[in-house]
Amino acid sequence: MLGSYKEFFEGRDYKVLEMSEPATEVVHFGDWAAIRGTGKEITESKDEQRSTKTYKWMILSQKQDDGSWKMKWDIFNFDNPLK
């Protein structure tokens, strides 16, 4: 998974001017936790065109034997259709 994120960020043809992803809810149940929130991203293309996208996200994590948490899945959905 880390490799796919690295490839995405190194290969993009725009710059991210602002990004925020505040968590709005954390539900903990034993060795599992679900976290959900919203996001906002402002980007600028090479020809200086700006765009703003908003989205919702959710992560499911599992507690490991060493006490750390490991993300099992991460999903997000944009609020508006992509053009």
mmCIF file of the N, C-alpha and C atoms, coordinates in Angstrom:
data_MODEL
# 
_entry.id   MODEL 
# 
loop_
_atom_site.group_PDB 
_atom_site.id 
_atom_site.type_symbol 
_atom_site.label_atom_id 
_atom_site.label_alt_id 
_atom_site.label_comp_id 
_atom_site.label_asym_id 
_atom_site.label_entity_id 
_atom_site.label_seq_id 
_atom_site.pdbx_PDB_ins_code 
_atom_site.Cartn_x 
_atom_site.Cartn_y 
_atom_site.Cartn_z 
_atom_site.occupancy 
_atom_site.B_iso_or_equiv 
_atom_site.pdbx_formal_charge 
_atom_site.auth_seq_id 
_atom_site.auth_comp_id 
_atom_site.auth_asym_id 
_atom_site.auth_atom_id 
_atom_site.pdbx_PDB_model_num 
ATOM 1   N N  . MET A 1 1  ? 0.824   -1.186 0.000   1.00 0.00 ? 1  MET A N  1 
ATOM 2   C CA . MET A 1 1  ? 0.000   0.000  0.000   1.00 0.00 ? 1  MET A CA 1 
ATOM 3   C C  . MET A 1 1  ? 0.870   1.253  0.000   1.00 0.00 ? 1  MET A C  1 
ATOM 4   N N  . LEU A 1 2  ? 1.923   1.278  0.800   1.00 0.00 ? 2  LEU A N  1 
ATOM 5   C CA . LEU A 1 2  ? 2.804   2.438  0.848   1.00 0.00 ? 2  LEU A CA 1 
ATOM 6   C C  . LEU A 1 2  ? 3.397   2.725  -0.524  1.00 0.00 ? 2  LEU A C  1 
ATOM 7   N N  . GLY A 1 3  ? 3.756   1.669  -1.247  1.00 0.00 ? 3  GLY A N  1 
ATOM 8   C CA . GLY A 1 3  ? 4.328   1.842  -2.583  1.00 0.00 ? 3  GLY A CA 1 
ATOM 9   C C  . GLY A 1 3  ? 3.375   2.530  -3.539  1.00 0.00 ? 3  GLY A C  1 
ATOM 10  N N  . SER A 1 4  ? 2.077   2.185  -3.461  1.00 0.00 ? 4  SER A N  1 
ATOM 11  C CA . SER A 1 4  ? 1.105   2.819  -4.364  1.00 0.00 ? 4  SER A CA 1 
ATOM 12  C C  . SER A 1 4  ? 0.928   4.298  -4.031  1.00 0.00 ? 4  SER A C  1 
ATOM 13  N N  . TYR A 1 5  ? 0.962   4.651  -2.733  1.00 0.00 ? 5  TYR A N  1 
ATOM 14  C CA . TYR A 1 5  ? 0.877   6.072  -2.355  1.00 0.00 ? 5  TYR A CA 1 
ATOM 15  C C  . TYR A 1 5  ? 2.114   6.826  -2.832  1.00 0.00 ? 5  TYR A C  1 
ATOM 16  N N  . LYS A 1 6  ? 3.283   6.230  -2.664  1.00 0.00 ? 6  LYS A N  1 
ATOM 17  C CA . LYS A 1 6  ? 4.524   6.876  -3.086  1.00 0.00 ? 6  LYS A CA 1 
ATOM 18  C C  . LYS A 1 6  ? 4.506   7.118  -4.594  1.00 0.00 ? 6  LYS A C  1 
ATOM 19  N N  . GLU A 1 7  ? 4.089   6.113  -5.353  1.00 0.00 ? 7  GLU A N  1 
ATOM 20  C CA . GLU A 1 7  ? 4.003   6.245  -6.808  1.00 0.00 ? 7  GLU A CA 1 
ATOM 21  C C  . GLU A 1 7  ? 3.027   7.356  -7.198  1.00 0.00 ? 7  GLU A C  1 
ATOM 22  N N  . PHE A 1 8  ? 1.878   7.409  -6.524  1.00 0.00 ? 8  PHE A N  1 
ATOM 23  C CA . PHE A 1 8  ? 0.875   8.442  -6.823  1.00 0.00 ? 8  PHE A CA 1 
ATOM 24  C C  . PHE A 1 8  ? 1.434   9.840  -6.581  1.00 0.00 ? 8  PHE A C  1 
ATOM 25  N N  . PHE A 1 9  ? 2.028   10.064 -5.406  1.00 0.00 ? 9  PHE A N  1 
ATOM 26  C CA . PHE A 1 9  ? 2.497   11.405 -5.071  1.00 0.00 ? 9  PHE A CA 1 
ATOM 27  C C  . PHE A 1 9  ? 3.700   11.832 -5.901  1.00 0.00 ? 9  PHE A C  1 
ATOM 28  N N  . GLU A 1 10 ? 4.548   10.902 -6.281  1.00 0.00 ? 10 GLU A N  1 
ATOM 29  C CA . GLU A 1 10 ? 5.700   11.254 -7.117  1.00 0.00 ? 10 GLU A CA 1 
ATOM 30  C C  . GLU A 1 10 ? 5.300   11.493 -8.570  1.00 0.00 ? 10 GLU A C  1 
ATOM 31  N N  . GLY A 1 11 ? 4.192   10.900 -9.024  1.00 0.00 ? 11 GLY A N  1 
ATOM 32  C CA . GLY A 1 11 ? 3.807   10.992 -10.422 1.00 0.00 ? 11 GLY A CA 1 
ATOM 33  C C  . GLY A 1 11 ? 2.739   12.018 -10.737 1.00 0.00 ? 11 GLY A C  1 
ATOM 34  N N  . ARG A 1 12 ? 2.239   12.732 -9.766  1.00 0.00 ? 12 ARG A N  1 
ATOM 35  C CA . ARG A 1 12 ? 1.148   13.680 -10.047 1.00 0.00 ? 12 ARG A CA 1 
ATOM 36  C C  . ARG A 1 12 ? 1.687   14.902 -10.792 1.00 0.00 ? 12 ARG A C  1 
ATOM 37  N N  . ASP A 1 13 ? 0.811   15.516 -11.592 1.00 0.00 ? 13 ASP A N  1 
ATOM 38  C CA . ASP A 1 13 ? 1.206   16.674 -12.389 1.00 0.00 ? 13 ASP A CA 1 
ATOM 39  C C  . ASP A 1 13 ? 0.567   17.972 -11.867 1.00 0.00 ? 13 ASP A C  1 
ATOM 40  N N  . TYR A 1 14 ? 0.293   18.033 -10.593 1.00 0.00 ? 14 TYR A N  1 
ATOM 41  C CA . TYR A 1 14 ? -0.268  19.219 -9.957  1.00 0.00 ? 14 TYR A CA 1 
ATOM 42  C C  . TYR A 1 14 ? 0.338   19.341 -8.567  1.00 0.00 ? 14 TYR A C  1 
ATOM 43  N N  . LYS A 1 15 ? 0.162   20.504 -7.964  1.00 0.00 ? 15 LYS A N  1 
ATOM 44  C CA . LYS A 1 15 ? 0.649   20.655 -6.588  1.00 0.00 ? 15 LYS A CA 1 
ATOM 45  C C  . LYS A 1 15 ? -0.528  20.855 -5.647  1.00 0.00 ? 15 LYS A C  1 
ATOM 46  N N  . VAL A 1 16 ? -0.378  20.344 -4.448  1.00 0.00 ? 16 VAL A N  1 
ATOM 47  C CA . VAL A 1 16 ? -1.396  20.477 -3.413  1.00 0.00 ? 16 VAL A CA 1 
ATOM 48  C C  . VAL A 1 16 ? -1.091  21.745 -2.619  1.00 0.00 ? 16 VAL A C  1 
ATOM 49  N N  . LEU A 1 17 ? -2.025  22.674 -2.631  1.00 0.00 ? 17 LEU A N  1 
ATOM 50  C CA . LEU A 1 17 ? -1.843  23.931 -1.915  1.00 0.00 ? 17 LEU A CA 1 
ATOM 51  C C  . LEU A 1 17 ? -2.337  23.837 -0.476  1.00 0.00 ? 17 LEU A C  1 
ATOM 52  N N  . GLU A 1 18 ? -3.386  23.059 -0.286  1.00 0.00 ? 18 GLU A N  1 
ATOM 53  C CA . GLU A 1 18 ? -3.964  22.915 1.056   1.00 0.00 ? 18 GLU A CA 1 
ATOM 54  C C  . GLU A 1 18 ? -4.661  21.567 1.141   1.00 0.00 ? 18 GLU A C  1 
ATOM 55  N N  . MET A 1 19 ? -4.530  20.922 2.305   1.00 0.00 ? 19 MET A N  1 
ATOM 56  C CA . MET A 1 19 ? -5.224  19.667 2.531   1.00 0.00 ? 19 MET A CA 1 
ATOM 57  C C  . MET A 1 19 ? -5.551  19.570 4.013   1.00 0.00 ? 19 MET A C  1 
ATOM 58  N N  . SER A 1 20 ? -6.789  19.206 4.309   1.00 0.00 ? 20 SER A N  1 
ATOM 59  C CA . SER A 1 20 ? -7.167  18.976 5.705   1.00 0.00 ? 20 SER A CA 1 
ATOM 60  C C  . SER A 1 20 ? -8.097  17.766 5.751   1.00 0.00 ? 20 SER A C  1 
ATOM 61  N N  . GLU A 1 21 ? -7.946  16.961 6.794   1.00 0.00 ? 21 GLU A N  1 
ATOM 62  C CA . GLU A 1 21 ? -8.743  15.745 6.955   1.00 0.00 ? 21 GLU A CA 1 
ATOM 63  C C  . GLU A 1 21 ? -9.097  15.528 8.429   1.00 0.00 ? 21 GLU A C  1 
ATOM 64  N N  . PRO A 1 22 ? -9.894  16.417 9.007   1.00 0.00 ? 22 PRO A N  1 
ATOM 65  C CA . PRO A 1 22 ? -10.221 16.245 10.423  1.00 0.00 ? 22 PRO A CA 1 
ATOM 66  C C  . PRO A 1 22 ? -11.111 15.018 10.679  1.00 0.00 ? 22 PRO A C  1 
ATOM 67  N N  . ALA A 1 23 ? -10.814 14.310 11.761  1.00 0.00 ? 23 ALA A N  1 
ATOM 68  C CA . ALA A 1 23 ? -11.651 13.188 12.185  1.00 0.00 ? 23 ALA A CA 1 
ATOM 69  C C  . ALA A 1 23 ? -12.879 13.747 12.889  1.00 0.00 ? 23 ALA A C  1 
ATOM 70  N N  . THR A 1 24 ? -14.039 13.214 12.562  1.00 0.00 ? 24 THR A N  1 
ATOM 71  C CA . THR A 1 24 ? -15.278 13.663 13.192  1.00 0.00 ? 24 THR A CA 1 
ATOM 72  C C  . THR A 1 24 ? -15.841 12.636 14.167  1.00 0.00 ? 24 THR A C  1 
ATOM 73  N N  . GLU A 1 25 ? -15.355 11.401 14.076  1.00 0.00 ? 25 GLU A N  1 
ATOM 74  C CA . GLU A 1 25 ? -15.862 10.366 14.986  1.00 0.00 ? 25 GLU A CA 1 
ATOM 75  C C  . GLU A 1 25 ? -14.870 9.215  15.063  1.00 0.00 ? 25 GLU A C  1 
ATOM 76  N N  . VAL A 1 26 ? -14.671 8.695  16.262  1.00 0.00 ? 26 VAL A N  1 
ATOM 77  C CA . VAL A 1 26 ? -13.870 7.495  16.483  1.00 0.00 ? 26 VAL A CA 1 
ATOM 78  C C  . VAL A 1 26 ? -14.728 6.532  17.306  1.00 0.00 ? 26 VAL A C  1 
ATOM 79  N N  . VAL A 1 27 ? -14.920 5.334  16.790  1.00 0.00 ? 27 VAL A N  1 
ATOM 80  C CA . VAL A 1 27 ? -15.682 4.306  17.496  1.00 0.00 ? 27 VAL A CA 1 
ATOM 81  C C  . VAL A 1 27 ? -14.710 3.175  17.798  1.00 0.00 ? 27 VAL A C  1 
ATOM 82  N N  . HIS A 1 28 ? -14.543 2.865  19.086  1.00 0.00 ? 28 HIS A N  1 
ATOM 83  C CA . HIS A 1 28 ? -13.591 1.857  19.538  1.00 0.00 ? 28 HIS A CA 1 
ATOM 84  C C  . HIS A 1 28 ? -14.373 0.663  20.055  1.00 0.00 ? 28 HIS A C  1 
ATOM 85  N N  . PHE A 1 29 ? -14.048 -0.525 19.575  1.00 0.00 ? 29 PHE A N  1 
ATOM 86  C CA . PHE A 1 29 ? -14.729 -1.734 20.048  1.00 0.00 ? 29 PHE A CA 1 
ATOM 87  C C  . PHE A 1 29 ? -13.706 -2.855 20.161  1.00 0.00 ? 29 PHE A C  1 
ATOM 88  N N  . GLY A 1 30 ? -13.161 -3.008 21.377  1.00 0.00 ? 30 GLY A N  1 
ATOM 89  C CA . GLY A 1 30 ? -12.150 -4.030 21.623  1.00 0.00 ? 30 GLY A CA 1 
ATOM 90  C C  . GLY A 1 30 ? -10.861 -3.727 20.883  1.00 0.00 ? 30 GLY A C  1 
ATOM 91  N N  . ASP A 1 31 ? -10.420 -4.679 20.079  1.00 0.00 ? 31 ASP A N  1 
ATOM 92  C CA . ASP A 1 31 ? -9.186  -4.525 19.310  1.00 0.00 ? 31 ASP A CA 1 
ATOM 93  C C  . ASP A 1 31 ? -9.404  -3.872 17.949  1.00 0.00 ? 31 ASP A C  1 
ATOM 94  N N  . TRP A 1 32 ? -10.571 -3.283 17.751  1.00 0.00 ? 32 TRP A N  1 
ATOM 95  C CA . TRP A 1 32 ? -10.904 -2.635 16.488  1.00 0.00 ? 32 TRP A CA 1 
ATOM 96  C C  . TRP A 1 32 ? -11.322 -1.191 16.735  1.00 0.00 ? 32 TRP A C  1 
ATOM 97  N N  . ALA A 1 33 ? -11.088 -0.339 15.739  1.00 0.00 ? 33 ALA A N  1 
ATOM 98  C CA . ALA A 1 33 ? -11.532 1.044  15.811  1.00 0.00 ? 33 ALA A CA 1 
ATOM 99  C C  . ALA A 1 33 ? -11.911 1.508  14.403  1.00 0.00 ? 33 ALA A C  1 
ATOM 100 N N  . ALA A 1 34 ? -13.003 2.228  14.319  1.00 0.00 ? 34 ALA A N  1 
ATOM 101 C CA . ALA A 1 34 ? -13.424 2.850  13.062  1.00 0.00 ? 34 ALA A CA 1 
ATOM 102 C C  . ALA A 1 34 ? -13.329 4.360  13.258  1.00 0.00 ? 34 ALA A C  1 
ATOM 103 N N  . ILE A 1 35 ? -12.700 5.027  12.322  1.00 0.00 ? 35 ILE A N  1 
ATOM 104 C CA . ILE A 1 35 ? -12.522 6.468  12.378  1.00 0.00 ? 35 ILE A CA 1 
ATOM 105 C C  . ILE A 1 35 ? -13.108 7.039  11.099  1.00 0.00 ? 35 ILE A C  1 
ATOM 106 N N  . ARG A 1 36 ? -13.915 8.091  11.243  1.00 0.00 ? 36 ARG A N  1 
ATOM 107 C CA . ARG A 1 36 ? -14.448 8.711  10.033  1.00 0.00 ? 36 ARG A CA 1 
ATOM 108 C C  . ARG A 1 36 ? -14.261 10.205 10.110  1.00 0.00 ? 36 ARG A C  1 
ATOM 109 N N  . GLY A 1 37 ? -14.245 10.829 8.944   1.00 0.00 ? 37 GLY A N  1 
ATOM 110 C CA . GLY A 1 37 ? -14.054 12.268 8.900   1.00 0.00 ? 37 GLY A CA 1 
ATOM 111 C C  . GLY A 1 37 ? -14.358 12.835 7.532   1.00 0.00 ? 37 GLY A C  1 
ATOM 112 N N  . THR A 1 38 ? -13.971 14.078 7.357   1.00 0.00 ? 38 THR A N  1 
ATOM 113 C CA . THR A 1 38 ? -14.178 14.778 6.100   1.00 0.00 ? 38 THR A CA 1 
ATOM 114 C C  . THR A 1 38 ? -12.825 15.258 5.591   1.00 0.00 ? 38 THR A C  1 
ATOM 115 N N  . GLY A 1 39 ? -12.793 15.681 4.363   1.00 0.00 ? 39 GLY A N  1 
ATOM 116 C CA . GLY A 1 39 ? -11.553 16.180 3.805   1.00 0.00 ? 39 GLY A CA 1 
ATOM 117 C C  . GLY A 1 39 ? -11.790 17.307 2.822   1.00 0.00 ? 39 GLY A C  1 
ATOM 118 N N  . LYS A 1 40 ? -10.759 18.109 2.657   1.00 0.00 ? 40 LYS A N  1 
ATOM 119 C CA . LYS A 1 40 ? -10.775 19.199 1.683   1.00 0.00 ? 40 LYS A CA 1 
ATOM 120 C C  . LYS A 1 40 ? -9.385  19.298 1.086   1.00 0.00 ? 40 LYS A C  1 
ATOM 121 N N  . GLU A 1 41 ? -9.337  19.426 -0.244  1.00 0.00 ? 41 GLU A N  1 
ATOM 122 C CA . GLU A 1 41 ? -8.064  19.506 -0.942  1.00 0.00 ? 41 GLU A CA 1 
ATOM 123 C C  . GLU A 1 41 ? -8.150  20.616 -1.987  1.00 0.00 ? 41 GLU A C  1 
ATOM 124 N N  . ILE A 1 42 ? -7.209  21.537 -1.937  1.00 0.00 ? 42 ILE A N  1 
ATOM 125 C CA . ILE A 1 42 ? -7.109  22.583 -2.947  1.00 0.00 ? 42 ILE A CA 1 
ATOM 126 C C  . ILE A 1 42 ? -5.827  22.316 -3.729  1.00 0.00 ? 42 ILE A C  1 
ATOM 127 N N  . THR A 1 43 ? -5.971  22.180 -5.044  1.00 0.00 ? 43 THR A N  1 
ATOM 128 C CA . THR A 1 43 ? -4.824  21.880 -5.898  1.00 0.00 ? 43 THR A CA 1 
ATOM 129 C C  . THR A 1 43 ? -4.663  22.960 -6.972  1.00 0.00 ? 43 THR A C  1 
ATOM 130 N N  . GLU A 1 44 ? -3.478  22.968 -7.560  1.00 0.00 ? 44 GLU A N  1 
ATOM 131 C CA . GLU A 1 44 ? -3.201  23.893 -8.662  1.00 0.00 ? 44 GLU A CA 1 
ATOM 132 C C  . GLU A 1 44 ? -2.478  23.128 -9.761  1.00 0.00 ? 44 GLU A C  1 
ATOM 133 N N  . SER A 1 45 ? -2.984  23.241 -10.987 1.00 0.00 ? 45 SER A N  1 
ATOM 134 C CA . SER A 1 45 ? -2.376  22.563 -12.132 1.00 0.00 ? 45 SER A CA 1 
ATOM 135 C C  . SER A 1 45 ? -1.158  23.339 -12.613 1.00 0.00 ? 45 SER A C  1 
ATOM 136 N N  . LYS A 1 46 ? -0.440  22.752 -13.569 1.00 0.00 ? 46 LYS A N  1 
ATOM 137 C CA . LYS A 1 46 ? 0.751   23.407 -14.110 1.00 0.00 ? 46 LYS A CA 1 
ATOM 138 C C  . LYS A 1 46 ? 0.421   24.750 -14.754 1.00 0.00 ? 46 LYS A C  1 
ATOM 139 N N  . ASP A 1 47 ? -0.805  24.887 -15.294 1.00 0.00 ? 47 ASP A N  1 
ATOM 140 C CA . ASP A 1 47 ? -1.205  26.165 -15.895 1.00 0.00 ? 47 ASP A CA 1 
ATOM 141 C C  . ASP A 1 47 ? -1.926  27.071 -14.892 1.00 0.00 ? 47 ASP A C  1 
ATOM 142 N N  . GLU A 1 48 ? -1.720  26.804 -13.603 1.00 0.00 ? 48 GLU A N  1 
ATOM 143 C CA . GLU A 1 48 ? -2.178  27.625 -12.476 1.00 0.00 ? 48 GLU A CA 1 
ATOM 144 C C  . GLU A 1 48 ? -3.694  27.663 -12.302 1.00 0.00 ? 48 GLU A C  1 
ATOM 145 N N  . GLN A 1 49 ? -4.387  26.617 -12.762 1.00 0.00 ? 49 GLN A N  1 
ATOM 146 C CA . GLN A 1 49 ? -5.822  26.500 -12.527 1.00 0.00 ? 49 GLN A CA 1 
ATOM 147 C C  . GLN A 1 49 ? -6.029  25.817 -11.176 1.00 0.00 ? 49 GLN A C  1 
ATOM 148 N N  . ARG A 1 50 ? -6.805  26.465 -10.305 1.00 0.00 ? 50 ARG A N  1 
ATOM 149 C CA . ARG A 1 50 ? -7.066  25.905 -8.975  1.00 0.00 ? 50 ARG A CA 1 
ATOM 150 C C  . ARG A 1 50 ? -8.382  25.148 -8.947  1.00 0.00 ? 50 ARG A C  1 
ATOM 151 N N  . SER A 1 51 ? -8.412  24.096 -8.154  1.00 0.00 ? 51 SER A N  1 
ATOM 152 C CA . SER A 1 51 ? -9.657  23.356 -7.944  1.00 0.00 ? 51 SER A CA 1 
ATOM 153 C C  . SER A 1 51 ? -9.746  22.934 -6.483  1.00 0.00 ? 51 SER A C  1 
ATOM 154 N N  . THR A 1 52 ? -10.953 22.841 -5.995  1.00 0.00 ? 52 THR A N  1 
ATOM 155 C CA . THR A 1 52 ? -11.225 22.423 -4.621  1.00 0.00 ? 52 THR A CA 1 
ATOM 156 C C  . THR A 1 52 ? -12.109 21.188 -4.655  1.00 0.00 ? 52 THR A C  1 
ATOM 157 N N  . LYS A 1 53 ? -11.715 20.170 -3.906  1.00 0.00 ? 53 LYS A N  1 
ATOM 158 C CA . LYS A 1 53 ? -12.489 18.942 -3.794  1.00 0.00 ? 53 LYS A CA 1 
ATOM 159 C C  . LYS A 1 53 ? -12.774 18.706 -2.322  1.00 0.00 ? 53 LYS A C  1 
ATOM 160 N N  . THR A 1 54 ? -13.975 18.266 -2.025  1.00 0.00 ? 54 THR A N  1 
ATOM 161 C CA . THR A 1 54 ? -14.318 17.867 -0.658  1.00 0.00 ? 54 THR A CA 1 
ATOM 162 C C  . THR A 1 54 ? -14.749 16.400 -0.697  1.00 0.00 ? 54 THR A C  1 
ATOM 163 N N  . TYR A 1 55 ? -14.528 15.725 0.420   1.00 0.00 ? 55 TYR A N  1 
ATOM 164 C CA . TYR A 1 55 ? -14.820 14.299 0.454   1.00 0.00 ? 55 TYR A CA 1 
ATOM 165 C C  . TYR A 1 55 ? -15.045 13.830 1.892   1.00 0.00 ? 55 TYR A C  1 
ATOM 166 N N  . LYS A 1 56 ? -15.488 12.601 2.000   1.00 0.00 ? 56 LYS A N  1 
ATOM 167 C CA . LYS A 1 56 ? -15.666 11.934 3.287   1.00 0.00 ? 56 LYS A CA 1 
ATOM 168 C C  . LYS A 1 56 ? -14.765 10.698 3.278   1.00 0.00 ? 56 LYS A C  1 
ATOM 169 N N  . TRP A 1 57 ? -14.254 10.313 4.451   1.00 0.00 ? 57 TRP A N  1 
ATOM 170 C CA . TRP A 1 57 ? -13.370 9.146  4.525   1.00 0.00 ? 57 TRP A CA 1 
ATOM 171 C C  . TRP A 1 57 ? -13.679 8.312  5.760   1.00 0.00 ? 57 TRP A C  1 
ATOM 172 N N  . MET A 1 58 ? -13.242 7.054  5.726   1.00 0.00 ? 58 MET A N  1 
ATOM 173 C CA . MET A 1 58 ? -13.401 6.148  6.859   1.00 0.00 ? 58 MET A CA 1 
ATOM 174 C C  . MET A 1 58 ? -12.248 5.159  6.868   1.00 0.00 ? 58 MET A C  1 
ATOM 175 N N  . ILE A 1 59 ? -11.738 4.868  8.053   1.00 0.00 ? 59 ILE A N  1 
ATOM 176 C CA . ILE A 1 59 ? -10.629 3.928  8.229   1.00 0.00 ? 59 ILE A CA 1 
ATOM 177 C C  . ILE A 1 59 ? -11.027 2.889  9.284   1.00 0.00 ? 59 ILE A C  1 
ATOM 178 N N  . LEU A 1 60 ? -10.700 1.648  9.027   1.00 0.00 ? 60 LEU A N  1 
ATOM 179 C CA . LEU A 1 60 ? -10.868 0.575  10.008  1.00 0.00 ? 60 LEU A CA 1 
ATOM 180 C C  . LEU A 1 60 ? -9.478  0.110  10.414  1.00 0.00 ? 60 LEU A C  1 
ATOM 181 N N  . SER A 1 61 ? -9.192  0.125  11.712  1.00 0.00 ? 61 SER A N  1 
ATOM 182 C CA . SER A 1 61 ? -7.879  -0.281 12.222  1.00 0.00 ? 61 SER A CA 1 
ATOM 183 C C  . SER A 1 61 ? -8.022  -1.391 13.246  1.00 0.00 ? 61 SER A C  1 
ATOM 184 N N  . GLN A 1 62 ? -6.969  -2.213 13.351  1.00 0.00 ? 62 GLN A N  1 
ATOM 185 C CA . GLN A 1 62 ? -6.943  -3.318 14.307  1.00 0.00 ? 62 GLN A CA 1 
ATOM 186 C C  . GLN A 1 62 ? -5.719  -3.173 15.206  1.00 0.00 ? 62 GLN A C  1 
ATOM 187 N N  . LYS A 1 63 ? -5.929  -3.365 16.509  1.00 0.00 ? 63 LYS A N  1 
ATOM 188 C CA . LYS A 1 63 ? -4.835  -3.297 17.469  1.00 0.00 ? 63 LYS A CA 1 
ATOM 189 C C  . LYS A 1 63 ? -3.954  -4.538 17.328  1.00 0.00 ? 63 LYS A C  1 
ATOM 190 N N  . GLN A 1 64 ? -2.638  -4.320 17.309  1.00 0.00 ? 64 GLN A N  1 
ATOM 191 C CA . GLN A 1 64 ? -1.680  -5.404 17.152  1.00 0.00 ? 64 GLN A CA 1 
ATOM 192 C C  . GLN A 1 64 ? -1.198  -5.897 18.524  1.00 0.00 ? 64 GLN A C  1 
ATOM 193 N N  . ASP A 1 65 ? -0.570  -7.047 18.547  1.00 0.00 ? 65 ASP A N  1 
ATOM 194 C CA . ASP A 1 65 ? -0.085  -7.637 19.803  1.00 0.00 ? 65 ASP A CA 1 
ATOM 195 C C  . ASP A 1 65 ? 0.893   -6.727 20.537  1.00 0.00 ? 65 ASP A C  1 
ATOM 196 N N  . ASP A 1 66 ? 1.645   -5.899 19.795  1.00 0.00 ? 66 ASP A N  1 
ATOM 197 C CA . ASP A 1 66 ? 2.615   -5.001 20.429  1.00 0.00 ? 66 ASP A CA 1 
ATOM 198 C C  . ASP A 1 66 ? 1.995   -3.679 20.899  1.00 0.00 ? 66 ASP A C  1 
ATOM 199 N N  . GLY A 1 67 ? 0.665   -3.545 20.753  1.00 0.00 ? 67 GLY A N  1 
ATOM 200 C CA . GLY A 1 67 ? -0.031  -2.337 21.197  1.00 0.00 ? 67 GLY A CA 1 
ATOM 201 C C  . GLY A 1 67 ? -0.209  -1.278 20.119  1.00 0.00 ? 67 GLY A C  1 
ATOM 202 N N  . SER A 1 68 ? 0.448   -1.443 18.980  1.00 0.00 ? 68 SER A N  1 
ATOM 203 C CA . SER A 1 68 ? 0.283   -0.490 17.875  1.00 0.00 ? 68 SER A CA 1 
ATOM 204 C C  . SER A 1 68 ? -1.032  -0.796 17.135  1.00 0.00 ? 68 SER A C  1 
ATOM 205 N N  . TRP A 1 69 ? -1.414  0.125  16.264  1.00 0.00 ? 69 TRP A N  1 
ATOM 206 C CA . TRP A 1 69 ? -2.623  -0.050 15.468  1.00 0.00 ? 69 TRP A CA 1 
ATOM 207 C C  . TRP A 1 69 ? -2.251  -0.158 13.998  1.00 0.00 ? 69 TRP A C  1 
ATOM 208 N N  . LYS A 1 70 ? -2.906  -1.072 13.272  1.00 0.00 ? 70 LYS A N  1 
ATOM 209 C CA . LYS A 1 70 ? -2.644  -1.262 11.853  1.00 0.00 ? 70 LYS A CA 1 
ATOM 210 C C  . LYS A 1 70 ? -3.939  -1.018 11.071  1.00 0.00 ? 70 LYS A C  1 
ATOM 211 N N  . MET A 1 71 ? -3.829  -0.156 10.049  1.00 0.00 ? 71 MET A N  1 
ATOM 212 C CA . MET A 1 71 ? -4.980  0.127  9.210   1.00 0.00 ? 71 MET A CA 1 
ATOM 213 C C  . MET A 1 71 ? -5.309  -1.106 8.365   1.00 0.00 ? 71 MET A C  1 
ATOM 214 N N  . LYS A 1 72 ? -6.558  -1.532 8.416   1.00 0.00 ? 72 LYS A N  1 
ATOM 215 C CA . LYS A 1 72 ? -7.001  -2.672 7.615   1.00 0.00 ? 72 LYS A CA 1 
ATOM 216 C C  . LYS A 1 72 ? -7.590  -2.210 6.288   1.00 0.00 ? 72 LYS A C  1 
ATOM 217 N N  . TRP A 1 73 ? -8.337  -1.115 6.307   1.00 0.00 ? 73 TRP A N  1 
ATOM 218 C CA . TRP A 1 73 ? -8.788  -0.509 5.058   1.00 0.00 ? 73 TRP A CA 1 
ATOM 219 C C  . TRP A 1 73 ? -9.054  0.967  5.247   1.00 0.00 ? 73 TRP A C  1 
ATOM 220 N N  . ASP A 1 74 ? -8.996  1.673  4.138   1.00 0.00 ? 74 ASP A N  1 
ATOM 221 C CA . ASP A 1 74 ? -9.160  3.120  4.085   1.00 0.00 ? 74 ASP A CA 1 
ATOM 222 C C  . ASP A 1 74 ? -10.000 3.409  2.839   1.00 0.00 ? 74 ASP A C  1 
ATOM 223 N N  . ILE A 1 75 ? -11.085 4.141  3.009   1.00 0.00 ? 75 ILE A N  1 
ATOM 224 C CA . ILE A 1 75 ? -11.955 4.436  1.877   1.00 0.00 ? 75 ILE A CA 1 
ATOM 225 C C  . ILE A 1 75 ? -12.347 5.904  1.914   1.00 0.00 ? 75 ILE A C  1 
ATOM 226 N N  . PHE A 1 76 ? -12.476 6.509  0.739   1.00 0.00 ? 76 PHE A N  1 
ATOM 227 C CA . PHE A 1 76 ? -12.994 7.872  0.681   1.00 0.00 ? 76 PHE A CA 1 
ATOM 228 C C  . PHE A 1 76 ? -13.851 8.034  -0.553  1.00 0.00 ? 76 PHE A C  1 
ATOM 229 N N  . ASN A 1 77 ? -14.769 8.993  -0.491  1.00 0.00 ? 77 ASN A N  1 
ATOM 230 C CA . ASN A 1 77 ? -15.682 9.286  -1.591  1.00 0.00 ? 77 ASN A CA 1 
ATOM 231 C C  . ASN A 1 77 ? -15.773 10.791 -1.764  1.00 0.00 ? 77 ASN A C  1 
ATOM 232 N N  . PHE A 1 78 ? -15.533 11.257 -2.988  1.00 0.00 ? 78 PHE A N  1 
ATOM 233 C CA . PHE A 1 78 ? -15.678 12.684 -3.271  1.00 0.00 ? 78 PHE A CA 1 
ATOM 234 C C  . PHE A 1 78 ? -17.141 13.078 -3.206  1.00 0.00 ? 78 PHE A C  1 
ATOM 235 N N  . ASP A 1 79 ? -17.416 14.322 -2.752  1.00 0.00 ? 79 ASP A N  1 
ATOM 236 C CA . ASP A 1 79 ? -18.772 14.814 -2.642  1.00 0.00 ? 79 ASP A CA 1 
ATOM 237 C C  . ASP A 1 79 ? -19.390 15.116 -3.999  1.00 0.00 ? 79 ASP A C  1 
ATOM 238 N N  . ASN A 1 80 ? -18.576 15.535 -4.980  1.00 0.00 ? 80 ASN A N  1 
ATOM 239 C CA . ASN A 1 80 ? -19.066 15.868 -6.309  1.00 0.00 ? 80 ASN A CA 1 
ATOM 240 C C  . ASN A 1 80 ? -18.423 14.929 -7.320  1.00 0.00 ? 80 ASN A C  1 
ATOM 241 N N  . PRO A 1 81 ? -19.139 14.646 -8.414  1.00 0.00 ? 81 PRO A N  1 
ATOM 242 C CA . PRO A 1 81 ? -18.530 13.793 -9.446  1.00 0.00 ? 81 PRO A CA 1 
ATOM 243 C C  . PRO A 1 81 ? -17.266 14.432 -10.000 1.00 0.00 ? 81 PRO A C  1 
ATOM 244 N N  . LEU A 1 82 ? -16.284 13.615 -10.315 1.00 0.00 ? 82 LEU A N  1 
ATOM 245 C CA . LEU A 1 82 ? -15.065 14.110 -10.945 1.00 0.00 ? 82 LEU A CA 1 
ATOM 246 C C  . LEU A 1 82 ? -15.347 14.418 -12.405 1.00 0.00 ? 82 LEU A C  1 
ATOM 247 N N  . LYS A 1 83 ? -14.694 15.430 -12.913 1.00 0.00 ? 83 LYS A N  1 
ATOM 248 C CA . LYS A 1 83 ? -14.888 15.802 -14.321 1.00 0.00 ? 83 LYS A CA 1 
ATOM 249 C C  . LYS A 1 83 ? -13.810 15.200 -15.159 1.00 0.00 ? 83 LYS A C  1 
# 
